[in-house]
Amino acid sequence: MMRPTTCALAFMFAVAAVPGAAFAHSGDVGITGKKFLLKTEPKSSKRKFLFKSVQDPLIFADEDPAGAAGSALLVQTLDCTPTSVGESCDQVESTGLITLSAAAWKGLGNPSGSKGYKYVDKTAASGGIKVASYKNGALILKASGAAWPLAPDGARDRTRVQFRAGDRWYCAEFGGTQLQSEAGFLAFKDAPAPVECPEQTCGNGEVELPEACDDGNFVGGDGCEADCTIGACVGQSFASTWDAIQTVIFQNQGCTNGICHGAAMLGGLDLRPPNAHANLINMASSIDPLRDRVEPGDQDLSILWLKLAENTQGNSNLAPGSGMPVGGAISADELEALRLWIRGGAPQTGVVDGTAELLSSCLPPPVPGKIPPPAPPAVGVGAQLLQTPWPLMPQAERELCMSTFYDWTGPGIVPASAIVPCPWGATTINPTGQCVAWHSQTLYQDPQSHHSILSMYLGTANVTDAGWGAWTYKSGANVGQSCDPTAVDATGINPACSGAIVTSLACIGYGPSDHNATTAPNFGGSQEPLSTNLLASGVYSLLPIRGMVTWNSHAFNLTETASTMDQYLNLDFATPANQLYPAQGIFDDDRIFAQNVPPFETAEYCDTFIIPTGANLFYLSSHMHKRGKQFRIWGPPNASCSGSGCTANAGAPLYLSTVYADPLQLYFEPSIVYTGTTTNRRFKFCALYDNGATDIQKVKRRSNSPTAIVGGPCAIAETRCIGGPNHNALCNGVNATCDSAPAAGDGDCDACPLRGGVTTEDEMLIMLGTYYVP
């Protein structure tokens, strides 16, 4: 079984090859449209909608539309205005977000879903959709009847279809070949696949900058207006998201009555105020003691959400026992509100962004979420590391680096069975040369995180090196005062003490003079509030028993309330049974800086990797920067190739990732074993880069490129015009060359070729993975 997961790890090394685990969206995919048909006149009862895509190996049935994340559809019409470099399009109408019933989906093949999925709903209750299929690399959608919401009143230049299965969006855009375009009848065909899906779409139910809200509809007066701005609210008012959940879900569904979770307390659970919150948070479920009723940060580990999702989605396999509520179901919006509340830290006070609209309630402005501090592992079982809090201002985004110190040489912290020699030997900070073997880790962080990357320092500097900055307390009674990081407590840490907080992209230039990717390899990270990383059975990885952790934390705050960012890492030590095979990392960077994409063009670069004979592969991932649009990996067999002669395969890849900042993390259970000739152990991987071909404003700019050891601004002689009558002409840094008229002042001589480099304005090509060799 393949298990797609996501996190924000940028690099992995053989010395600490640790995949991060967290379930999230695995990227958007542009698909080739074959046919778009929409008839809406003369009678609403006769409305018809049809969409078909071309069979495409980039489309997989690996996202379950009947699962917990569900599926949805958004269809838009657009009118376009010609410009000097193409056209500018604006939305005219939209269906709003149509959430499809999970119960109407059926997995095809054995096991279920192995050959795709089919949707049948004769009632057409979800936006008129009666039939859909998602298989063999093609998507088909059919709707009919008055429930279909989109009825254009005139000709339209373009139409756009966006379909979500699980956590992945697929998009197609028609316009080039029009068969018919008039009021009540739109027909298009043969739409090439977009290089990327829209980054921000009002009405898709997801809040994306610069939106203030997005409730998936275009109804005013519900707190979120049709243009995704916050407006007046006419619903029932509550002080917090939790208060709204208590009334709208628990009370209105009868969960708090006497024979359920009121006086009778079925399953020992009392959902009546004021005890309901305390009875849910981190409280073991009576039907599944290994999971909590609510696990803040992860709905998939929360029995409450799973039990409610069973009835709402029509899926009886999510949790033990029957679904809730008995004989009914909460709405899809209410279930989504509950999911957001859990991922927001399941707070008892405050408002989680996006929940007001879903609960049809009036709530105060949202506030940043906080993850409840987790309990550390039991003594002798594991240990906890802390990132001290750092300030996150309202409407702000920041990426920083900071370091903390730990010392697990104290009595009883690490069992003797988990202490092994470090393969890299002694260091200045860890003169013992001893390491701790670990088998799993769980990272908890506040929900505002864009990503977190953790690295361990193996260089020559000591704890007092000036590169760490001044050591101060970041919280508690002594906040702001200097501290000694080596003054650790019985658990091996000085909890509130850390080095200077330094704003830095990927920790470039941070720390002591030798702090770099080699001397500070990554060993963990995530983009989720809660993520657990469990190595394959018998596999372990290492940390120095005494050392320094560098935290690369990136977060954003869309609210008007100041907050702080906290992180907690729980490590479980490896038992002797899980110390059989060290984790081995794949980090193929042979063509890391191969890119040379001219302005306003796309290009793809490929390379190969040969895995050792007998390797058991259990994880694959990738690394690109912001203009990387697609990363594919094909498993063996593959022929040898190199340089420009290495091109993409024609067949479907083993791995596909389309979001540079959130690369797909793909696990294999059981591991895949590779033996035989090098051909039978050779992988091929390719990355596609877009240097402003789809959107000229996203071209690499000389003015935006920081200087760097590798990459950085292009030469002035290479600059080209962005827009205007001389678009893409060489301009040698002179804006007037690009002007529409002498002294017009509208020239923009700033476009650069896209090449390899260390900042996100430049590019990288890296295949990542983890395996072990018995």
Secondary structure, DSSP 8 states (H G I E B T S, - for coil): -EEEEE-------GGG------------EE--EEEEEEE--S-GGG-EEEEEE---TT--S-S-TTSTT-EEEEEEEEEEEEETTEEEEEEEEE---EEE-GGGEEE-TTTTTTT-EEEE-TT-TTTTEEEEEEETTEEEEEEESTT-----SS--SEEEEEEEETTEEEEEEE-SEEEEEETTEEEEEEE---SS--S--TTSS---TT-S---SS--TTEEE-TTS-EEEE-SEE-SSHHHHHIIIIIITTTTTSTTTTSTT-GGG---STTTHHHHHBT-B-SS-TTSBSB-TT-GGGBHHHHHHHHHHHT-TTSSSS--SSTT----HHHHHHHHHHHHTT--SSS--TTHHHHTTEE----------------TTTEEEEEEEEEEE-TTEEEEEEEEEEEE--STTTS-GGGEEE-TT---SS-TT-EEEEEEEEEEEE-TTEEEEEEEE--SS--TT-GGG---EE-SSTTTTSB--TT---TTSB-TTEE---EE-STTTT-SSTT-STTTS-EEEEESSSEEEEE--TTEEEEEESEEEEEEEEEEEE-SSS-EEEEEEEEEEE--GGG-SEE-EEEEE-TTTT--EE-TTEEEEEEEEEE--TTEEEEEEEEE--TTEEEEEEE-S------GGG----SS--SEEE--TTS-EEEEEEEEEEE-SSSGGGEEEEEEEEEESSS-GGGS-BSTT----SSS-S--GGG-EE-SSTTTT-B-TT-GGGG-SSTT-----EEE--EEB-SSTTSB--EEEEEEE--
